[in-house]
């Protein structure tokens, strides 16, 4: 009897996943890291909205810039007031597509390498980017992940001369979003 219920549950879960066209989360993670010989700067934002259309490959991210948290309060203040200018530019967004989404089998565990192309809008500037990433399927759960470098000047983020040696001109962006809800 127990086996019967397990089989039925597996069929229902598989049917639900195969019918799901869009997955999302409200608590994805985006981090950035800047390293110089003088100082490392790291910040995390775990209030990232992310959606993926499993059929078309459409992928979107949205985050509130003030939701980045730093180990030091002064870093957070400088980030929000002087660099990203959170009161003027409260959100950062990405809207794009996963190339060859048909190569991702959402029913079979695995790490599926993908290429993502789209527009990253940050600090009032929108730039088309192409980044490698992974769609990870594990026990019926879907995670999208990537790590890439971004130049601050591409988004008109300038570093004052007094702290130029403390902040790298390029920062590493890490995205890790477990898509745990079905739309």
C-alpha positions as CSV (number, residue, x, y, z in Angstrom):
1,X,0.0,0.0,0.0
2,X,2.9,2.4,0.9
3,X,4.5,1.7,-2.5
4,X,1.2,2.5,-4.3
5,X,1.0,5.9,-2.6
6,X,4.7,6.6,-3.5
7,X,4.1,5.8,-7.1
8,X,0.9,7.9,-7.3
9,X,2.8,10.8,-5.6
10,X,5.7,10.5,-8.1
11,X,3.2,10.5,-11.0
12,X,1.4,13.6,-9.7
13,X,4.7,15.4,-9.0
14,X,6.0,14.6,-12.5
15,X,2.7,15.7,-14.1
16,X,2.8,18.9,-12.1
17,X,6.4,19.7,-13.1
18,X,5.8,18.8,-16.8
19,X,2.7,21.0,-16.9
20,X,4.5,24.0,-15.2
21,X,5.5,26.5,-17.7
22,X,6.8,29.2,-15.4
23,X,8.8,28.9,-12.2
24,X,9.7,31.7,-9.8
25,X,11.2,32.7,-6.4
26,X,11.0,35.8,-4.3
27,X,14.2,35.0,-2.4
28,X,16.9,34.4,-4.9
29,X,20.4,35.4,-4.2
30,X,22.6,37.9,-6.0
31,X,26.0,38.7,-4.6
32,X,28.9,40.9,-5.7
33,X,32.5,40.8,-4.9
34,X,35.3,43.4,-5.4
35,X,38.9,42.6,-4.6
36,X,41.9,44.8,-4.5
37,X,45.2,44.6,-2.7
38,X,43.8,46.9,0.0
39,X,40.3,45.6,0.6
40,X,37.7,43.0,-0.4
41,X,34.1,44.1,-0.6
42,X,31.3,41.6,-0.6
43,X,27.5,42.2,-0.5
44,X,24.5,39.9,-0.7
45,X,20.9,40.4,-1.7
46,X,18.6,37.5,-0.9
47,X,15.3,39.3,-1.9
48,X,15.7,38.7,-5.6
49,X,12.6,38.0,-7.7
50,X,13.4,35.6,-10.5
51,X,11.1,33.9,-13.1
52,X,11.8,31.4,-15.8
53,X,9.5,30.2,-18.6
54,X,10.5,26.6,-19.0
55,X,9.1,26.4,-22.5
56,X,10.4,29.6,-24.1
57,X,13.6,30.2,-21.9
58,X,12.5,33.7,-21.0
59,X,14.4,34.7,-17.8
60,X,13.8,37.7,-15.6
61,X,15.4,39.1,-12.4
62,X,14.4,42.1,-10.3
63,X,16.0,43.4,-7.1
64,X,15.8,46.4,-4.8
65,X,19.3,47.9,-4.6
66,X,18.9,48.8,-0.9
67,X,18.5,45.1,-0.1
68,X,22.2,44.5,-0.6
69,X,23.8,43.9,2.8
70,X,27.5,44.4,3.6
71,X,29.6,43.3,6.6
72,X,30.2,47.0,7.5
73,X,27.4,49.6,7.8
74,X,29.6,52.3,6.3
75,X,30.2,50.2,3.1
76,X,26.4,49.8,2.8
77,X,25.9,53.5,3.2
78,X,28.5,54.4,0.6
79,X,27.1,51.9,-1.8
80,X,23.6,53.2,-1.6
81,X,24.4,56.9,-1.5
82,X,27.5,57.3,-3.6
83,X,27.8,54.4,-6.1
84,X,24.5,52.8,-7.0
85,X,22.5,55.9,-5.8
86,X,19.6,53.7,-4.5
87,X,17.2,56.7,-4.0
88,X,17.6,57.7,-7.6
89,X,17.9,54.1,-9.1
90,X,16.0,51.9,-6.6
91,X,15.9,48.7,-8.8
92,X,18.2,46.7,-11.0
93,X,16.6,44.3,-13.5
94,X,17.6,41.7,-16.1
95,X,15.3,40.5,-18.9
96,X,16.6,37.9,-21.3
97,X,16.5,34.4,-22.6
98,X,18.2,31.1,-22.1
99,X,19.5,29.8,-25.4
100,X,18.6,26.3,-26.3
101,X,16.2,25.8,-23.4
102,X,15.0,22.6,-25.1
103,X,18.3,21.0,-24.0
104,X,17.2,21.4,-20.3
105,X,15.2,18.4,-19.2
106,X,13.3,19.7,-16.1
107,X,12.3,16.1,-15.2
108,X,15.8,14.6,-15.0
109,X,18.4,15.6,-12.4
110,X,21.5,17.2,-13.8
111,X,23.5,20.4,-14.4
112,X,22.7,21.8,-17.8
113,X,25.2,24.4,-19.1
114,X,23.4,27.3,-20.8
115,X,24.1,30.7,-22.3
116,X,21.9,33.6,-21.2
117,X,21.5,36.8,-23.3
118,X,19.6,39.8,-22.3
119,X,19.5,43.4,-21.0
120,X,20.9,44.2,-17.6
121,X,19.5,47.5,-16.3
122,X,21.5,49.0,-13.4
123,X,22.1,52.6,-12.3
124,X,19.8,53.9,-15.1
125,X,21.9,52.2,-17.8
126,X,20.7,49.2,-19.9
127,X,23.4,47.0,-21.5
128,X,23.0,43.8,-23.4
129,X,25.1,41.0,-21.8
130,X,25.8,37.4,-22.7
131,X,26.8,35.2,-19.8
132,X,27.3,31.4,-19.3
133,X,25.3,29.8,-16.6
134,X,23.7,26.6,-15.4
135,X,20.2,25.3,-14.9
136,X,20.4,22.7,-12.1
137,X,17.7,20.1,-11.6
138,X,17.9,18.2,-8.4
139,X,15.1,16.1,-6.9
140,X,12.5,18.1,-8.8
141,X,13.8,21.5,-7.8
142,X,15.2,24.0,-10.4
143,X,18.1,26.4,-9.7
144,X,19.6,28.9,-12.0
145,X,23.1,30.0,-11.4
146,X,25.9,32.1,-13.0
147,X,29.0,34.0,-12.2
148,X,30.4,36.8,-14.4
149,X,32.4,40.0,-14.3
150,X,30.9,43.5,-14.8
151,X,32.7,46.8,-15.4
152,X,31.4,49.6,-13.2
153,X,32.1,52.3,-15.9
154,X,29.7,50.4,-18.3
155,X,26.9,51.5,-15.9
156,X,28.3,55.0,-15.2
157,X,29.3,54.1,-11.7
158,X,32.4,56.1,-10.8
159,X,34.8,55.6,-8.0
160,X,36.1,58.7,-6.3
161,X,39.9,59.2,-6.4
162,X,40.2,59.0,-2.6
163,X,39.0,55.3,-2.6
164,X,40.0,54.3,-6.1
165,X,42.5,51.7,-4.7
166,X,39.9,50.2,-2.4
167,X,37.3,49.3,-5.1
168,X,38.0,47.2,-8.2
169,X,36.9,48.6,-11.6
170,X,35.3,45.2,-12.3
171,X,33.2,43.3,-9.9
172,X,32.2,39.7,-9.8
173,X,28.4,39.0,-9.9
174,X,27.1,35.7,-8.6
175,X,23.5,34.6,-9.1
176,X,21.9,31.6,-7.4
177,X,18.2,31.3,-7.5
178,X,16.2,28.2,-6.4
179,X,12.9,28.5,-8.2
180,X,10.6,26.9,-5.7
181,X,7.1,28.1,-6.8
182,X,5.0,27.5,-9.9
183,X,3.1,30.3,-11.7
